[in-house]
Amino acid sequence: MNPTRRQLLLGTAAILCAPHVIATPARPRAVVIGGGWGGLAAARALAAACDVVLVERQPRFVVLPLSNRWLAGRAEKRRLQHDYAPAAAAFGYRILAAEVLAIDRAARRVDTSAGPLTYDWLVVAGGISEDAAALFDGDAAASRHYTEHFASGYRAGADLDSLKRRLDGFAGGEFLLTLPLAPYRCPPAPYERAVVIAHAIRSRRLKAHLTVVDPNPPWPAYQRIFAERYRQEVSYLPNTRLRQLDPYRQVATLDIDEVHFAAAILMPPQGAATLCRTAGLTAPDSAWAATDARHFGSLADERVFVVGDSVGMVSPLFGHYPKTGQLASRMGQIAATEILARIAGSRSEPALPDSTCYAWVDLEPAERVRIDTSYRRRGDGELVQTIRQQREHQPGAEDDAWLDAHLRALLGPAATG
């Protein structure tokens, strides 16, 4: 549904407030960095008792769980992108459309391209960073060439639009898709994207082949699909590392072979948002943020919380929470609840996040998998993870209903009407 004129006017007011946002508020100020699932959930919850400013550089919220369907031509772009303004107006917070330049934790200040923001509480929901230089031994020119021609399309904004143009323009030859070592954002997404490419090769009758280089153990559902349905189109290489990459000659050196490619999606190592590193929020010898696993408070600063994909290890038993949209949203809610409790002079009740994820295993015939992940604490306090996967051979619209419910919670009723 399109927003009403009143919603548009209210939303515009919520965004066009930068000079006033920077002034000192009467209520405790909570600054939320990042307008993804975790940041939106935190902003909505905190608005109950705080002056909330959400700082986001992108003009629109991008629904990344829909991205592979959009790349396959099975979702409209209007469902993929949503304005922030109606959400800010509906839930009572403000948006500062700006770039975050630095976090000064000692001064409790966020420096932005629109000016400084002081805070009482800070929620960092900056998503992931990609270390492209790691693919090329720090070669800056090669990294720029990668960004122009082989970027992963794993982040919102121009990356995804560029990937769509590259896939639509692919005319044949060898297509290379590389995965990073886990953890990375949305575990099934690269395999789902591989299915999109394989299906395009077959349906468009291209003289082409896809090689998937995966340094991780095989994902059984996708390994089966590649072997049974796309044997001619796909070579899936689990437990295989990318050793060297020449982006100019377009040659990838693997453990035991070389791949000469005409097109590629190259996924660099991932880590927490760059701001986490520059603000001293990452764990020693880790690319990910160090947080309290109960409330996602930073171990470096009691006034700072980190939620979403940037969060690092939470359990010695399974490592990281899966970096999914629903789990990021739950983290945002849990962190906000703890902040509100501290403002009131207490502590929040323990809560654990959960995650549901739908991933397409094939497009024709349609086959999907639902992945439910839940958590409990065992007797010694360590987190235990339970994963349930359900294959759906005749999938209905449950994934759309799941997504619409989350979009309404994050963005308000105008998002799905």
C-alpha positions as CSV (number, residue, x, y, z in Angstrom):
1,M,0.0,0.0,0.0
2,N,1.2,3.5,-0.8
3,P,1.5,5.8,2.3
4,T,-1.3,8.4,2.7
5,R,-0.6,12.1,2.2
6,R,-0.7,12.6,6.0
7,Q,1.8,9.8,6.5
8,L,4.1,11.3,3.9
9,L,3.9,14.7,5.6
10,L,4.6,13.3,9.0
11,G,7.4,11.1,7.7
12,T,9.0,14.0,5.9
13,A,9.0,16.0,9.1
14,A,10.6,13.1,10.9
15,I,13.5,13.1,8.5
16,L,13.9,16.8,7.8
17,C,14.8,17.5,11.4
18,A,18.6,17.4,11.4
19,P,19.3,20.8,12.9
20,H,16.9,20.1,15.8
21,V,18.0,16.5,16.2
22,I,21.4,17.6,17.2
23,A,20.1,19.8,20.1
24,T,20.2,18.4,23.6
25,P,16.9,16.6,24.4
26,A,14.8,16.7,27.5
27,R,14.5,12.9,27.8
28,P,17.4,10.4,27.7
29,R,18.8,10.3,24.2
30,A,19.3,7.0,22.5
31,V,21.2,7.1,19.2
32,V,20.8,4.1,17.0
33,I,23.3,3.6,14.2
34,G,22.0,1.6,11.3
35,G,18.5,1.2,9.9
36,G,18.4,-2.5,9.3
37,W,16.4,-5.1,11.1
38,G,18.2,-4.7,14.5
39,G,18.3,-0.9,14.4
40,L,14.7,-0.5,13.4
41,A,13.5,-2.9,16.2
42,A,15.7,-1.1,18.8
43,A,14.5,2.4,17.7
44,R,10.8,1.4,17.9
45,A,11.2,-0.1,21.4
46,L,13.4,2.7,22.8
47,A,11.0,5.5,21.7
48,A,8.7,4.6,24.6
49,A,11.0,6.4,27.0
50,C,13.8,8.0,25.0
51,D,14.5,10.7,22.5
52,V,15.6,8.3,19.7
53,V,17.6,9.4,16.7
54,L,18.2,6.7,14.1
55,V,21.2,7.5,11.9
56,E,21.2,5.9,8.5
57,R,23.1,6.8,5.3
58,Q,21.0,4.8,2.9
59,P,17.8,6.5,1.6
60,R,15.6,3.4,1.8
61,F,15.3,0.2,3.8
62,V,16.2,-2.8,1.6
63,V,14.5,-6.2,2.4
64,L,17.5,-8.4,1.8
65,P,15.6,-11.7,2.5
66,L,13.7,-10.9,-0.8
67,S,16.9,-10.1,-2.8
68,N,17.4,-13.5,-4.4
69,R,13.8,-13.7,-5.5
70,W,14.1,-10.2,-7.0
71,L,17.4,-11.2,-8.7
72,A,15.4,-14.1,-10.2
73,G,12.6,-11.8,-11.4
74,R,10.1,-13.3,-8.9
75,A,9.7,-10.2,-6.6
76,E,8.9,-6.6,-7.5
77,K,11.3,-3.9,-6.6
78,R,8.6,-2.0,-4.7
79,R,8.5,-4.9,-2.2
80,L,12.3,-4.8,-1.9
81,Q,12.7,-1.1,-0.9
82,H,10.8,0.9,1.7
83,D,10.9,4.5,2.9
84,Y,12.0,5.1,6.5
85,A,9.8,8.2,7.0
86,P,6.5,6.4,7.7
87,A,8.2,4.2,10.3
88,A,9.7,7.1,12.1
89,A,6.4,8.9,12.2
90,A,4.4,5.9,13.3
91,F,6.7,4.9,16.1
92,G,7.8,8.3,17.4
93,Y,11.5,8.5,16.6
94,R,13.5,10.7,14.2
95,I,15.9,9.8,11.4
96,L,19.1,11.6,10.6
97,A,20.1,10.9,7.0
98,A,23.8,11.1,7.4
99,E,27.1,9.2,7.4
100,V,28.6,8.2,10.8
101,L,32.2,9.4,10.8
102,A,33.3,8.4,14.3
103,I,32.1,7.3,17.8
104,D,33.7,9.1,20.7
105,R,32.8,6.9,23.6
106,A,34.5,9.0,26.2
107,A,32.5,12.1,25.2
108,R,29.4,10.0,24.5
109,R,29.2,11.5,21.0
110,V,28.6,10.3,17.5
111,D,30.2,12.5,14.8
112,T,28.1,12.5,11.6
113,S,28.3,14.2,8.3
114,A,25.4,16.4,9.5
115,G,27.1,17.3,12.8
116,P,27.7,15.8,16.2
117,L,25.1,13.9,18.3
118,T,25.5,13.4,22.0
119,Y,23.9,10.3,23.5
120,D,23.0,8.7,26.8
121,W,22.7,5.3,25.2
122,L,24.1,4.0,21.9
123,V,23.0,1.1,19.8
124,V,25.3,0.1,17.0
125,A,23.4,-1.9,14.3
126,G,25.8,-1.3,11.4
127,G,25.6,-4.8,9.8
128,I,28.6,-6.3,8.2
129,S,31.8,-5.1,6.6
130,E,33.6,-7.0,3.8
131,D,37.4,-7.2,3.7
132,A,37.9,-7.1,0.0
133,A,41.6,-6.4,0.4
134,A,42.0,-9.8,2.0
135,L,41.3,-11.4,-1.4
136,F,44.1,-9.5,-3.0
137,D,46.9,-9.4,-0.4
138,G,46.0,-5.7,0.4
139,D,46.2,-4.5,-3.2
140,A,44.0,-1.4,-3.2
141,A,43.7,-1.2,-7.0
142,A,42.7,-4.8,-7.3
143,S,40.1,-4.2,-4.5
144,R,38.6,-1.3,-6.5
145,H,38.5,-3.5,-9.6
146,Y,36.7,-6.2,-7.6
147,T,34.1,-3.6,-6.4
148,E,33.4,-2.5,-9.9
149,H,33.1,-6.0,-11.5
150,F,32.7,-8.8,-9.0
151,A,31.2,-7.4,-5.8
152,S,29.1,-9.8,-3.7
153,G,25.9,-7.9,-3.7
154,Y,25.5,-8.8,0.0
155,R,24.8,-5.4,1.3
156,A,21.9,-3.0,0.7
157,G,22.1,-0.2,-1.9
158,A,24.1,0.0,-5.1
159,D,25.8,-3.4,-4.6
160,L,22.5,-5.2,-5.2
161,D,21.5,-3.1,-8.2
162,S,24.9,-3.7,-9.8
163,L,24.6,-7.5,-9.2
164,K,21.2,-7.5,-10.9
165,R,22.7,-5.8,-14.0
166,R,25.6,-8.3,-14.0
167,L,23.3,-11.3,-13.8
168,D,20.9,-10.1,-16.4
169,G,23.8,-9.3,-18.7
170,F,25.6,-12.6,-18.3
171,A,25.8,-14.2,-21.7
172,G,27.8,-17.4,-21.1
173,G,31.1,-18.8,-20.1
174,E,32.3,-19.8,-16.6
175,F,30.6,-18.1,-13.7
176,L,32.5,-18.3,-10.3
177,L,30.8,-17.9,-7.0
178,T,33.0,-18.0,-3.9
179,L,31.9,-18.1,-0.2
180,P,33.8,-16.8,2.8
181,L,34.5,-18.9,5.9
182,A,31.6,-18.9,8.3
183,P,30.3,-16.9,10.0
184,Y,28.7,-14.7,7.4
185,R,25.4,-12.9,6.8
186,C,22.4,-15.2,6.1
187,P,23.9,-18.7,5.9
188,P,21.7,-20.2,3.1
189,A,21.7,-17.1,0.9
190,P,24.9,-17.8,-1.2
191,Y,23.5,-21.3,-2.0
192,E,20.1,-19.9,-2.9
193,R,21.9,-17.4,-5.1
194,A,23.7,-20.2,-6.8
195,V,20.4,-21.9,-7.6
196,V,19.2,-18.6,-9.1
197,I,22.2,-18.6,-11.4
198,A,22.0,-22.3,-12.3
199,H,18.3,-21.9,-13.1
200,A,19.1,-18.9,-15.3
201,I,21.8,-20.8,-17.2
202,R,19.3,-23.6,-17.9
203,S,16.2,-21.5,-18.6
204,R,18.1,-19.1,-20.9
205,R,19.9,-22.0,-22.6
206,L,23.2,-20.4,-22.0
207,K,26.5,-22.0,-22.9
208,A,27.6,-21.5,-19.4
209,H,28.7,-23.3,-16.2
210,L,28.7,-22.3,-12.5
211,T,31.5,-23.2,-10.1
212,V,30.7,-22.7,-6.4
213,V,33.8,-22.6,-4.2
214,D,32.9,-23.2,-0.5
215,P,35.5,-23.3,2.3
216,N,32.8,-24.6,4.7
217,P,31.4,-28.1,5.1
218,P,28.7,-29.0,2.5
219,W,25.1,-27.9,3.0
220,P,23.2,-31.2,2.4
221,A,20.0,-29.8,0.9
222,Y,21.9,-27.8,-1.7
223,Q,24.5,-30.4,-2.3
224,R,21.7,-32.8,-3.2
225,I,20.0,-30.2,-5.6
226,F,23.3,-29.4,-7.3
227,A,24.0,-33.1,-7.8
228,E,20.6,-34.3,-8.8
229,R,19.1,-31.4,-10.7
230,Y,22.0,-29.2,-11.9
231,R,24.7,-31.8,-12.6
232,Q,25.5,-30.2,-16.0
233,E,25.3,-26.6,-14.8
234,V,27.0,-26.6,-11.4
235,S,30.2,-27.9,-9.9
236,Y,29.9,-27.5,-6.1
237,L,33.3,-27.7,-4.2
238,P,32.8,-27.8,-0.5
239,N,35.7,-27.7,1.9
240,T,37.7,-25.9,-0.8
241,R,39.6,-22.7,-0.3
242,L,40.4,-19.9,-2.6
243,R,44.2,-19.5,-2.5
244,Q,44.8,-16.7,-5.0
245,L,42.8,-14.5,-7.2
246,D,43.8,-12.4,-10.2
247,P,40.9,-10.1,-11.0
248,Y,42.5,-8.8,-14.2
249,R,43.2,-12.1,-15.8
250,Q,40.1,-13.5,-14.1
251,V,41.8,-16.6,-12.7
252,A,41.1,-18.1,-9.3
253,T,43.6,-20.6,-7.8
254,L,42.0,-23.2,-5.6
255,D,43.5,-25.9,-3.4
256,I,44.0,-28.3,-6.3
257,D,42.9,-26.4,-9.5
258,E,42.5,-23.2,-11.3
259,V,39.2,-21.6,-12.6
260,H,39.2,-19.1,-15.4
261,F,36.0,-17.2,-15.2
262,A,34.0,-14.8,-17.4
263,A,31.8,-13.5,-14.5
264,A,31.9,-13.9,-10.8
265,I,30.4,-13.2,-7.4
266,L,33.3,-13.0,-5.0
267,M,32.4,-12.9,-1.3
268,P,35.3,-11.6,0.8
269,P,35.8,-12.4,4.5
270,Q,33.1,-10.6,6.6
271,G,33.3,-8.9,9.9
272,A,31.5,-6.4,12.1
273,A,30.7,-3.0,10.8
274,T,33.8,-0.9,10.4
275,L,32.6,1.5,13.1
276,C,32.8,-1.4,15.7
277,R,36.5,-1.7,15.0
278,T,37.3,2.0,15.0
279,A,35.3,2.5,18.2
280,G,37.1,-0.3,20.0
281,L,34.1,-2.6,20.2
282,T,35.5,-5.7,18.6
283,A,37.0,-8.6,20.5
284,P,40.8,-9.1,20.6
285,D,42.0,-11.1,17.5
286,S,38.5,-11.1,16.1
287,A,36.6,-9.2,13.3
288,W,33.4,-9.3,15.3
289,A,32.0,-7.2,18.2
290,A,32.5,-8.4,21.8
291,T,29.2,-8.3,23.7
292,D,27.4,-9.7,26.7
293,A,25.4,-12.6,25.2
294,R,22.4,-11.8,27.5
295,H,21.7,-8.2,26.5
296,F,24.2,-7.4,23.8
297,G,25.9,-4.7,25.9
298,S,29.4,-4.0,24.7
299,L,32.1,-5.5,26.9
300,A,34.0,-2.2,26.3
301,D,31.4,0.3,27.4
302,E,28.3,-0.1,29.5
303,R,26.5,2.7,27.6
304,V,26.9,1.0,24.2
305,F,25.0,-2.0,22.8
306,V,25.8,-3.9,19.6
307,V,23.0,-5.8,17.8
308,G,22.5,-7.7,14.5
309,D,25.1,-9.1,12.2
310,S,28.1,-7.4,13.9
311,V,27.8,-9.5,17.1
312,G,30.6,-11.9,17.7
313,M,30.8,-15.2,19.6
314,V,28.0,-15.9,22.1
315,S,28.7,-19.6,23.0
316,P,31.7,-21.9,23.0
317,L,29.3,-24.7,21.9
318,F,28.2,-23.2,18.5
319,G,30.0,-19.9,18.2
320,H,27.9,-17.1,16.7
321,Y,24.2,-16.6,16.4
322,P,23.1,-17.0,12.7
323,K,23.3,-13.6,11.1
324,T,19.6,-13.4,10.0
325,G,17.1,-10.6,9.9
326,Q,14.7,-12.0,12.4
327,L,17.5,-12.7,14.9
328,A,18.8,-9.2,14.5
329,S,15.3,-7.8,15.2
330,R,15.1,-9.9,18.3
331,M,18.5,-8.6,19.4
332,G,17.3,-5.0,18.9
333,Q,14.3,-5.7,21.1
334,I,16.3,-7.4,23.8
335,A,18.9,-4.6,24.0
336,A,16.3,-1.9,24.0
337,T,14.4,-3.6,26.8
338,E,17.6,-3.7,28.9
339,I,18.3,0.0,28.2
340,L,14.8,0.9,29.3
341,A,15.1,-1.1,32.4
342,R,18.4,0.6,33.3
343,I,16.8,4.0,32.8
344,A,14.2,2.9,35.3
345,G,16.8,1.8,37.7
346,S,16.4,-2.0,37.3
347,R,17.5,-4.8,35.0
348,S,15.4,-6.7,32.4
349,E,14.3,-10.3,32.6
350,P,16.6,-12.7,30.7
351,A,15.4,-13.3,27.1
352,L,16.8,-15.3,24.2
353,P,16.4,-14.5,20.5
354,D,15.1,-16.9,17.9
355,S,15.2,-17.1,14.1
356,T,13.1,-18.3,11.2
357,C,14.5,-18.4,7.7
358,Y,13.0,-19.4,4.4
359,A,15.3,-20.3,1.6
360,W,14.6,-21.6,-1.9
361,V,16.3,-24.8,-2.8
362,D,15.0,-24.8,-6.4
363,L,12.8,-22.6,-8.5
364,E,11.3,-25.1,-10.9
365,P,10.0,-27.3,-9.6
366,A,9.6,-25.1,-6.5
367,E,11.3,-26.4,-3.4
368,R,12.0,-24.5,-0.2
369,V,13.4,-25.1,3.2
370,R,12.3,-23.5,6.5
371,I,15.0,-23.2,9.1
372,D,14.0,-22.6,12.7
373,T,16.7,-21.8,15.3
374,S,16.0,-21.6,19.0
375,Y,18.1,-21.3,22.1
376,R,18.2,-22.3,25.8
377,R,20.6,-22.1,28.6
378,R,21.9,-25.4,30.1
379,G,22.7,-25.8,33.7
380,D,26.1,-24.2,33.6
381,G,24.7,-21.1,31.8
382,E,26.1,-21.9,28.4
383,L,23.8,-21.3,25.4
384,V,22.6,-24.4,23.5
385,Q,21.4,-24.1,19.9
386,T,18.6,-26.2,18.3
387,I,18.2,-26.1,14.5
388,R,15.2,-27.6,12.8
389,Q,15.0,-27.8,9.0
390,Q,11.7,-28.6,7.2
391,R,11.7,-29.2,3.4
392,E,8.7,-27.9,1.6
393,H,8.1,-29.6,-1.8
394,Q,5.0,-27.6,-2.7
395,P,5.6,-24.3,-0.9
396,G,2.8,-21.9,-0.3
397,A,2.8,-18.3,0.8
398,E,4.0,-18.8,4.4
399,D,7.3,-17.0,3.7
400,D,5.4,-13.9,2.4
401,A,3.2,-13.9,5.5
402,W,6.3,-14.3,7.8
403,L,8.0,-11.4,6.0
404,D,4.9,-9.1,6.0
405,A,4.5,-9.6,9.7
406,H,8.1,-8.5,10.4
407,L,7.9,-5.6,8.0
408,R,4.8,-4.3,9.7
409,A,6.6,-4.6,13.1
410,L,9.7,-2.8,11.7
411,L,8.2,-0.2,9.4
412,G,4.5,0.2,10.3
413,P,1.3,-0.9,8.6
414,A,2.1,1.1,5.4
415,A,4.9,-1.4,4.6
416,T,2.6,-4.2,3.5
417,G,-0.9,-2.9,3.0
